[in-house]
Amino acid sequence: MQSYQLHIRIVSDITVNVGSLGKMNFPAGIYTYTGSARKNIYSRVKRHLTDSKKPRWHIDYLLAAKEAEVIGVRYSAQPECSLNQASDGEIVLRRFGASDCVNGCHSHLKLRRPL
């Protein structure tokens, strides 16, 4: 496995302070977040799904919000950016999860559909 996708439901519009990105507005909806791990991808995903953790990645800040819930996980052999670029959805928050991306991704979080 090279990458993973978290399918996230946000039940109402929220504003979250996302570390260095600052305050970001998340409209209610179903999102897909695409990530990767160099080693032990299952541990990375398990960490994301844990409630008590120190935020390290952008997604950790979002998942700490009580309005956000992971409703599915998908693992893939595709590289992170290829999987992200092939995924449906609208970019509503630029740079989220992609601040170091060199493959032209404007965000690794996409809004698949509003609630």
Backbone as a printed PyTorch tensor [residue, N CA C, xyz], in Angstrom:
tensor([[[  0.8290,  -1.1880,   0.0000],
         [  0.0000,   0.0000,   0.0000],
         [  0.8690,   1.2460,   0.0000]],

        [[  0.4690,   2.1960,  -0.7940],
         [  1.2020,   3.4590,  -0.8330],
         [  0.3980,   4.6200,  -0.2530]],

        [[ -0.9170,   4.5480,  -0.3960],
         [ -1.7170,   5.6840,   0.0240],
         [ -3.0490,   5.2180,   0.6020]],

        [[ -3.7750,   6.1760,   1.1370],
         [ -5.0660,   5.8850,   1.7390],
         [ -5.9910,   7.0710,   1.5230]],

        [[ -7.2730,   6.8070,   1.6480],
         [ -8.2630,   7.8690,   1.6130],
         [ -9.1900,   7.6990,   2.8040]],

        [[ -9.4330,   8.8060,   3.4790],
         [-10.4130,   8.8510,   4.5520],
         [-11.6570,   9.5120,   3.9960]],

        [[-12.8010,   8.8780,   4.1730],
         [-14.0740,   9.4650,   3.7720],
         [-14.6740,  10.0430,   5.0510]],

        [[-14.9630,  11.3300,   5.0060],
         [-15.3140,  12.0900,   6.2070],
         [-16.6470,  12.7900,   6.0050]],

        [[-17.5060,  12.6860,   7.0120],
         [-18.7680,  13.4300,   6.9930],
         [-18.6350,  14.5750,   7.9920]],

        [[-18.9500,  15.7650,   7.5300],
         [-19.0210,  16.9340,   8.4010],
         [-20.4900,  17.3230,   8.4430]],

        [[-21.0930,  17.2140,   9.6270],
         [-22.5480,  17.3090,   9.7400],
         [-23.0940,  18.7340,   9.7130]],

        [[-22.2600,  19.7260,   9.9840],
         [-22.6970,  21.1180,   9.8980],
         [-21.4840,  21.9810,   9.5590]],

        [[-21.7200,  23.1570,   8.9980],
         [-20.6280,  24.0640,   8.6660],
         [-19.8070,  24.3380,   9.9230]],

        [[-18.4810,  24.2760,   9.7810],
         [-17.6110,  24.5340,  10.9260],
         [-16.4150,  25.3750,  10.5040]],

        [[-15.8090,  26.0160,  11.4780],
         [-14.5460,  26.7260,  11.3050],
         [-13.5450,  26.0660,  12.2380]],

        [[-12.3920,  25.6920,  11.6760],
         [-11.3610,  24.9870,  12.4480],
         [-10.0350,  25.7130,  12.2550]],

        [[ -9.2900,  25.8800,  13.3370],
         [ -7.9410,  26.4210,  13.2530],
         [ -7.0220,  25.2630,  12.8510]],

        [[ -6.5120,  25.3160,  11.6340],
         [ -5.7240,  24.2140,  11.0670],
         [ -4.2450,  24.5830,  11.0990]],

        [[ -3.6950,  24.6330,  12.2980],
         [ -2.2650,  24.8810,  12.4560],
         [ -1.7840,  26.0880,  11.6790]],

        [[ -0.7490,  25.9000,  10.8640],
         [ -0.1300,  26.9950,  10.1200],
         [ -1.0420,  27.5700,   9.0310]],

        [[ -2.0880,  26.8410,   8.6400],
         [ -3.0260,  27.3560,   7.6380],
         [ -4.0100,  28.3560,   8.2370]],

        [[ -4.1220,  28.3750,   9.5490],
         [ -5.0400,  29.2880,  10.2200],
         [ -6.4720,  28.7860,  10.2100]],

        [[ -7.4050,  29.7150,  10.4260],
         [ -8.8150,  29.3470,  10.4860],
         [ -9.3360,  29.0430,   9.0840]],

        [[-10.0040,  27.9040,   8.9800],
         [-10.5580,  27.4720,   7.6970],
         [-12.0200,  27.0820,   7.8980]],

        [[-12.8410,  27.4430,   6.9280],
         [-14.2570,  27.1140,   6.9570],
         [-14.5150,  25.8480,   6.1590]],

        [[-15.1960,  24.8930,   6.7750],
         [-15.5470,  23.6300,   6.1480],
         [-17.0660,  23.5670,   6.0150]],

        [[-17.5910,  23.6490,   4.8000],
         [-19.0330,  23.4780,   4.6340],
         [-19.4280,  22.0390,   4.9490]],

        [[-20.6500,  21.8650,   5.4430],
         [-21.1530,  20.5130,   5.7210],
         [-21.1060,  19.7000,   4.4350]],

        [[-20.7600,  18.4090,   4.5650],
         [-20.7210,  17.5540,   3.3920],
         [-19.9170,  16.2950,   3.6180]],

        [[-19.7410,  15.5590,   2.5270],
         [-18.9350,  14.3460,   2.5210],
         [-17.6300,  14.6710,   1.7940]],

        [[-16.5130,  14.4200,   2.4520],
         [-15.1930,  14.7530,   1.9380],
         [-14.3600,  13.4920,   1.7350]],

        [[-13.3620,  13.6220,   0.8710],
         [-12.3220,  12.6000,   0.7430],
         [-10.9810,  13.2690,   1.0040]],

        [[-10.2320,  12.7130,   1.9470],
         [ -8.8730,  13.1610,   2.2340],
         [ -7.9210,  12.0690,   1.7780]],

        [[ -6.9170,  12.4390,   0.9960],
         [ -5.9320,  11.4830,   0.4950],
         [ -4.5930,  11.7260,   1.1800]],

        [[ -4.0180,  10.6480,   1.7140],
         [ -2.7380,  10.7390,   2.3950],
         [ -1.8580,   9.5450,   2.0710]],

        [[ -0.6680,   9.5400,   2.6480],
         [  0.2640,   8.4340,   2.4260],
         [  1.1450,   8.2810,   3.6640]],

        [[  1.9090,   7.2140,   3.6700],
         [  2.8710,   6.9730,   4.7400],
         [  4.0440,   6.2060,   4.1490]],

        [[  5.2340,   6.6110,   4.5020],
         [  6.4210,   5.9040,   4.0010],
         [  6.5380,   4.5190,   4.6190]],

        [[  6.1510,   4.4230,   5.9010],
         [  6.2010,   3.1470,   6.6090],
         [  4.8850,   2.9540,   7.3450]],

        [[  4.4470,   1.7330,   7.4370],
         [  3.2940,   1.3200,   8.2200],
         [  2.0700,   2.2280,   8.0630]],

        [[  1.4900,   2.1610,   6.8950],
         [  0.3230,   2.9690,   6.5600],
         [ -0.8480,   2.6970,   7.5040]],

        [[ -0.9570,   1.4510,   7.9840],
         [ -2.0650,   1.1030,   8.8790],
         [ -1.9420,   1.8410,  10.2170]],

        [[ -0.7380,   2.0290,  10.7060],
         [ -0.5220,   2.7910,  11.9380],
         [ -0.8870,   4.2560,  11.7330]],

        [[ -0.5710,   4.8000,  10.5590],
         [ -0.9070,   6.1920,  10.2690],
         [ -2.4220,   6.3790,  10.3040]],

        [[ -3.1350,   5.4980,   9.6370],
         [ -4.5960,   5.6070,   9.6080],
         [ -5.1630,   5.4140,  11.0070]],

        [[ -4.6540,   4.4420,  11.7450],
         [ -5.1260,   4.2020,  13.1060],
         [ -4.9330,   5.4540,  13.9560]],

        [[ -3.8080,   6.1270,  13.7760],
         [ -3.5460,   7.3660,  14.5090],
         [ -4.5940,   8.4110,  14.1720]],

        [[ -4.9000,   8.5620,  12.8740],
         [ -5.9200,   9.5350,  12.4700],
         [ -7.2610,   9.2420,  13.1340]],

        [[ -7.5730,   7.9740,  13.3350],
         [ -8.8660,   7.5700,  13.8860],
         [ -8.9200,   7.6460,  15.4110]],

        [[ -7.7750,   7.9310,  16.0400],
         [ -7.6960,   8.0310,  17.4930],
         [ -8.0910,   9.4320,  17.9410]],

        [[ -8.8880,   9.5020,  18.9990],
         [ -9.3490,  10.8060,  19.4920],
         [ -8.2760,  11.5880,  20.2280]],

        [[ -7.4790,  10.9190,  21.0520],
         [ -6.4990,  11.6300,  21.8700],
         [ -5.1220,  11.5890,  21.2160]],

        [[ -4.7970,  12.6720,  20.5340],
         [ -3.4880,  12.7770,  19.8970],
         [ -3.1180,  14.2490,  19.7630]],

        [[ -1.8500,  14.5130,  19.6970],
         [ -1.3770,  15.8690,  19.4390],
         [ -1.4660,  16.0890,  17.9300]],

        [[ -2.1350,  17.1570,  17.4950],
         [ -2.2450,  17.3960,  16.0480],
         [ -0.8780,  17.5750,  15.3960]],

        [[ -0.6680,  16.8550,  14.3050],
         [  0.5970,  16.9230,  13.5760],
         [  0.3600,  17.2960,  12.1200]],

        [[ -0.6700,  16.7170,  11.5060],
         [ -1.0030,  16.9820,  10.1130],
         [ -2.3070,  17.7650,  10.0430]],

        [[ -2.5240,  18.4330,   8.9280],
         [ -3.7530,  19.2130,   8.7540],
         [ -4.9980,  18.4030,   9.0990]],

        [[ -5.0470,  17.1620,   8.6420],
         [ -6.2300,  16.3320,   8.8520],
         [ -6.4930,  16.1040,  10.3420]],

        [[ -5.4640,  16.0920,  11.1760],
         [ -5.6520,  15.8960,  12.6120],
         [ -6.4980,  17.0170,  13.2220]],

        [[ -6.3070,  18.2330,  12.7530],
         [ -7.0840,  19.3630,  13.2620],
         [ -8.5580,  19.2160,  12.8810]],

        [[ -8.8160,  18.8260,  11.6510],
         [-10.1970,  18.6390,  11.2200],
         [-10.8630,  17.4990,  11.9860]],

        [[-10.1780,  16.3770,  12.1140],
         [-10.7810,  15.2160,  12.7650],
         [-11.0060,  15.4230,  14.2620]],

        [[-10.3740,  16.4150,  14.8460],
         [-10.5990,  16.7260,  16.2570],
         [-11.9460,  17.4170,  16.4840]],

        [[-12.5330,  17.9510,  15.4310],
         [-13.8280,  18.6300,  15.5560],
         [-14.9390,  17.6040,  15.7570]],

        [[-15.8380,  17.8770,  16.6900],
         [-16.9200,  16.9230,  16.9810],
         [-17.8740,  16.7620,  15.8070]],

        [[-17.8980,  17.7200,  14.8870],
         [-18.7790,  17.6470,  13.7230],
         [-18.2210,  16.7630,  12.6090]],

        [[-16.9620,  16.3520,  12.7150],
         [-16.3040,  15.5490,  11.6780],
         [-16.2340,  14.0900,  12.1030]],

        [[-16.6100,  13.2070,  11.1860],
         [-16.6090,  11.7710,  11.4770],
         [-16.0740,  10.9990,  10.2670]],

        [[-15.1100,  10.1220,  10.5030],
         [-14.6160,   9.2470,   9.4370],
         [-15.6530,   8.1560,   9.2250]],

        [[-16.1470,   8.0450,   7.9960],
         [-17.1870,   7.0500,   7.6940],
         [-16.6690,   5.9300,   6.7990]],

        [[-15.3960,   6.0060,   6.3990],
         [-14.8110,   4.9410,   5.5970],
         [-13.3400,   5.1850,   5.3470]],

        [[-12.6190,   4.1080,   5.0750],
         [-11.1870,   4.1650,   4.7690],
         [-10.9480,   3.2920,   3.5490]],

        [[-10.1260,   3.7810,   2.6420],
         [ -9.7480,   3.0130,   1.4460],
         [ -8.2250,   3.0430,   1.3370]],

        [[ -7.6340,   1.8890,   1.0840],
         [ -6.1890,   1.7860,   0.8690],
         [ -5.9430,   1.5810,  -0.6160]],

        [[ -4.8010,   2.0710,  -1.1000],
         [ -4.5100,   1.9750,  -2.5220],
         [ -3.0190,   1.7810,  -2.7500]],

        [[ -2.7010,   1.1000,  -3.8470],
         [ -1.3120,   0.9520,  -4.2740],
         [ -0.8730,   2.1550,  -5.1080]],

        [[ -1.8140,   3.0070,  -5.4990],
         [ -1.4800,   4.1970,  -6.2850],
         [ -0.7060,   5.2020,  -5.4330]],

        [[  0.1900,   5.9470,  -6.0380],
         [  0.8390,   7.0350,  -5.3070],
         [ -0.2030,   8.0690,  -4.8660]],

        [[  0.0760,   8.7270,  -3.7560],
         [ -0.8560,   9.6700,  -3.1370],
         [ -1.4190,  10.7000,  -4.1160]],

        [[ -0.5630,  11.3910,  -4.8340],
         [ -1.0400,  12.4620,  -5.7100],
         [ -1.8360,  11.9230,  -6.8950]],

        [[ -1.4370,  10.7910,  -7.4330],
         [ -2.1940,  10.1900,  -8.5420],
         [ -3.5940,   9.8110,  -8.0760]],

        [[ -3.6890,   9.2160,  -6.9010],
         [ -4.9850,   8.8400,  -6.3460],
         [ -5.8310,  10.0780,  -6.0910]],

        [[ -5.2260,  11.0970,  -5.5080],
         [ -5.9400,  12.3390,  -5.2310],
         [ -6.4560,  12.9760,  -6.5210]],

        [[ -5.6010,  13.0780,  -7.5200],
         [ -5.9980,  13.7290,  -8.7730],
         [ -7.0680,  12.9420,  -9.5190]],

        [[ -7.1260,  11.6240,  -9.3190],
         [ -8.1350,  10.7920,  -9.9810],
         [ -9.4590,  10.7650,  -9.2180]],

        [[ -9.4910,  11.3530,  -8.0470],
         [-10.6910,  11.3200,  -7.2050],
         [-11.6260,  12.4770,  -7.5290]],

        [[-12.9070,  12.1610,  -7.5060],
         [-13.9260,  13.1830,  -7.7300],
         [-14.0050,  14.1230,  -6.5420]],

        [[-14.4730,  15.3180,  -6.8100],
         [-14.7130,  16.2650,  -5.7310],
         [-14.2170,  17.6490,  -6.0790]],

        [[-14.6430,  18.5760,  -5.2630],
         [-14.3100,  19.9890,  -5.4440],
         [-13.3320,  20.4190,  -4.3630]],

        [[-12.3270,  21.1540,  -4.7660],
         [-11.3770,  21.7070,  -3.7980],
         [-12.0140,  22.9600,  -3.2010]],

        [[-12.2550,  22.9210,  -1.9070],
         [-12.8280,  24.0840,  -1.2350],
         [-11.8100,  24.7510,  -0.3100]],

        [[-10.7130,  24.0630,  -0.0030],
         [ -9.6860,  24.5980,   0.8860],
         [ -8.3120,  24.3240,   0.2940]],

        [[ -7.7500,  25.3340,  -0.3280],
         [ -6.4500,  25.1750,  -0.9700],
         [ -5.3610,  24.9050,   0.0680]],

        [[ -4.3990,  24.0740,  -0.3320],
         [ -3.2060,  23.7130,   0.4400],
         [ -3.4640,  22.6850,   1.5260]],

        [[ -4.7200,  22.3530,   1.8450],
         [ -5.0090,  21.4160,   2.9280],
         [ -4.4010,  20.0580,   2.6060]],

        [[ -3.4720,  19.6210,   3.4310],
         [ -2.8180,  18.3290,   3.2370],
         [ -1.8580,  18.2890,   2.0690]],

        [[ -1.6470,  19.4390,   1.4140],
         [ -0.8060,  19.4680,   0.2150],
         [  0.1700,  20.6400,   0.2200]],

        [[  0.4950,  21.1440,   1.3950],
         [  1.3740,  22.3190,   1.4430],
         [  2.7740,  22.0220,   0.9270]],

        [[  3.1770,  20.7450,   0.9160],
         [  4.4990,  20.3780,   0.4060],
         [  4.4140,  19.6070,  -0.9160]],

        [[  3.2420,  19.5770,  -1.5320],
         [  3.0320,  18.8090,  -2.7580],
         [  3.7620,  19.4580,  -3.9320]],

        [[  4.4700,  18.6480,  -4.7040],
         [  5.1920,  19.1350,  -5.8810],
         [  4.5720,  18.6100,  -7.1770]],

        [[  3.4030,  17.9620,  -7.0570],
         [  2.7620,  17.3460,  -8.2220],
         [  1.5320,  18.1010,  -8.7140]],

        [[  1.3650,  19.3300,  -8.2880],
         [  0.2690,  20.1480,  -8.7970],
         [ -1.0560,  19.9760,  -8.0810]],

        [[ -1.0720,  19.2550,  -6.9700],
         [ -2.3090,  19.1390,  -6.1940],
         [ -2.5060,  20.4460,  -5.4260]],

        [[ -3.6680,  21.0120,  -5.5290],
         [ -3.9420,  22.2420,  -4.7910],
         [ -4.4760,  21.9470,  -3.3990]],

        [[ -4.9180,  20.7000,  -3.1950],
         [ -5.4080,  20.2550,  -1.9080],
         [ -5.5150,  18.7420,  -1.9460]],

        [[ -5.3760,  18.0970,  -0.8050],
         [ -5.6030,  16.6650,  -0.7140],
         [ -6.9130,  16.3630,   0.0140]],

        [[ -7.7510,  17.3980,   0.1270],
         [ -9.0850,  17.2560,   0.7010],
         [-10.0830,  17.7630,  -0.3300]],

        [[-11.0320,  16.9120,  -0.6860],
         [-12.0370,  17.2900,  -1.6780],
         [-13.4350,  17.0790,  -1.1260]],

        [[-14.2900,  18.0280,  -1.4220],
         [-15.7040,  17.9220,  -1.0620],
         [-16.3960,  17.1230,  -2.1580]],

        [[-16.8360,  15.9220,  -1.8270],
         [-17.4950,  15.0620,  -2.8150],
         [-18.9380,  15.4750,  -3.0250]],

        [[-19.6210,  15.7840,  -1.9410],
         [-20.9980,  16.2570,  -2.0920],
         [-21.4340,  16.9650,  -0.8080]],

        [[-22.2260,  18.0240,  -0.9800],
         [-22.7530,  18.7020,   0.2050],
         [-23.8150,  17.8350,   0.8820]],

        [[-24.0880,  18.0970,   2.1600],
         [-25.1570,  17.3770,   2.8600],
         [-26.4970,  17.9690,   2.4850]]])
